[in-house]
């Protein structure tokens, strides 16, 4: 069974559109035969795990002893790590693909780390190579566009930022799941 690691905010609660979208995503992934892995706590992590469990899917939550909270009730398999960095690398190692939902600095750190590991081929050495990295647009579009400018730093260069080829922007969870079904 392929595992999709989902990164996203811990803030949205049931009743919000972001929570409903992540819950729908979890359901679609489980129905597609994917396991859902995430940080295991609340917000979009809880929502995606809840959707997956409601569709009888497998869920993995990667939590950390630094925080007193335990995994949300929708997590079947909790992996408890000892540091923030170990948590991030475990989330990355578990994924056959990655989907970045809206979030804050923690989600940005997750996006940056998995993206850079693929960009510098570090992921190939640790877990087998480049994997699909889907990023929700329009939320993360400004970040992607900002980084796209790196290739313009030297106006005389024909070099382009190869890191941009790693990220796939998607606008809906349906689009994301369809892409993952085709790729995996």
N, C-alpha and C positions, 0 to 999 in steps of 0.2 A: 504494500500500500504506500503510495507516494504521500509525502507530508508537505503541507503548505504552511510556512511560518508567516504569521500575520503580526505586523507591528501597528500600534495605534494608541490613541489617548486613553488614559484611565478615567477621564472626567465625565463623559456622557453617561446619562442614566436612562433607565427604561422610560419610554415615552418621548424621547428625543428622536429626531430623524436620523441622526448619526448612529444611535444605538440600533434602531430598526434596520438600517442598511447593513450594519455589521452582523446582525442576527440573521438577516436574509443571506448574506454571504456565507456564513457558517453552514446554513442549511443547504445551499447550493453546492458547496464543496463536499459535504458529506454525501449528498445524493449523487455526486459525481465520482464517489469512491475515494476521496481524499481524506486523510487525517488532518486535523487542525492543530497547529502548535502556536502558542503565543505566550506572553509573559505571565499569564495565569491569574491576574488580579481583576479589578473592576473595569468599568467603562467598555470600550470597544473589545477588550480582551474577553470580558465576561460575555458580551453580546455574541461574538463570533463562536465562542465555545457553546453557548446556550443553543444557538441555531443548529450547530453541528450535532449536539446531543439530542435535540428534539427530532432530528432525522436519523437517530441511532448511529451517529458517527463517532469516531474515536477522537478524543481531545487530549492534548499534552500541554501542561502549564509549567513554565520554567520560572520558578520563584527564587527568592534570595533571602538568606538568613539576616541580612542587614535590616530588613523590614519585618515587623512583628506579624503582619498579615499573612495568612495562608491562602492557598489557591481558592478560587471561587467554586461554588458547588457544581459547576458544569464541567469541571476538569476531572478526567478519569485517571490520568497518569501525571502525578506531580514530580518534577525533578527539582530538588532543592539545591541551590548553588551557594557558594561561600562568599562571592564577591560580585560586584556589578559587571566587571569585565568577563568573569566566568559565565555569568548569566547571558550576556550578549553573545559570547562565542558558542554557548550551548544552543541558543535559539538559532544561530546561523548554521551550526553543524547539523541540526535536526531537519532543516528544510531542504526539500527538493526544488522549491521555488519560494519566492518571497513576495508578499503583497503589503504595501505601505499605505495604511489608511491615515486620515487626518490625525494629527497629534502635536505635541510640543517638543521640548528639547530632548526628552528621552527618545521619542520616536525619530527625531532628526539624527540623534547619535546612532540609532540602530540602522537607519538608512545609510548614513555616511560610512559606517563600518563595513556593512555587507557590500556596499558599492565599491569601496576602496579595496577590499579583499579581492574582489573580482578584477578590478582595474589593474592591480599589481600582481595578479595571478597567485596570491597567497591562498585563496580559496581552493585553487586547483591542488595545491600541496596538502591541504588539510582535509578537504571533503569532496574532491573529485571534479573540480572545474567550474566553469561559468554556468549559471543557472538562471532561469527567468526571474527578473526583478521588475515587478509591476508597481507603479506609483500612481496613486489617485490624483487625477486632475479634475478640476482646476486648483485644488488645494495646494499641491506641491509644485505646480507649474512655475511660480516665481523663483523657487530655489533652483529648479532645473535650468531655467533661463539665465539666472545669475551665473551659474557654473559654466554654461555654454560659452560665456564670454572669454574664458581662459584662452581659447584658441586665437583670440583677437589681441592678446597682449603684445605680440610682436607683429606689427603691421606688415613687415616684409616677409614673414614666414608663411608657407603654405600648409604648415602643420595644423591639424584639427584635433580636437579633444577626443581621443578614442573612448574615453569614459562615457561619453554621451550615447554610444552605441549599446551600452549595457542596459540602460533604463528604457522601459516601455511605459508610456503614459496611457492610462485607461480612464474612462469617465464614469463607468458604471460597474457594479459588481457582476452583472450579467456578462458584460464584455470581458472582465477579468477572468471569470470562470471559463468562459468559452475559449479564451486564449490559452489558459492552463490545460484544458482538455486536449487541445491541438498539440501543444508543446510536450506534454508529458504522456 
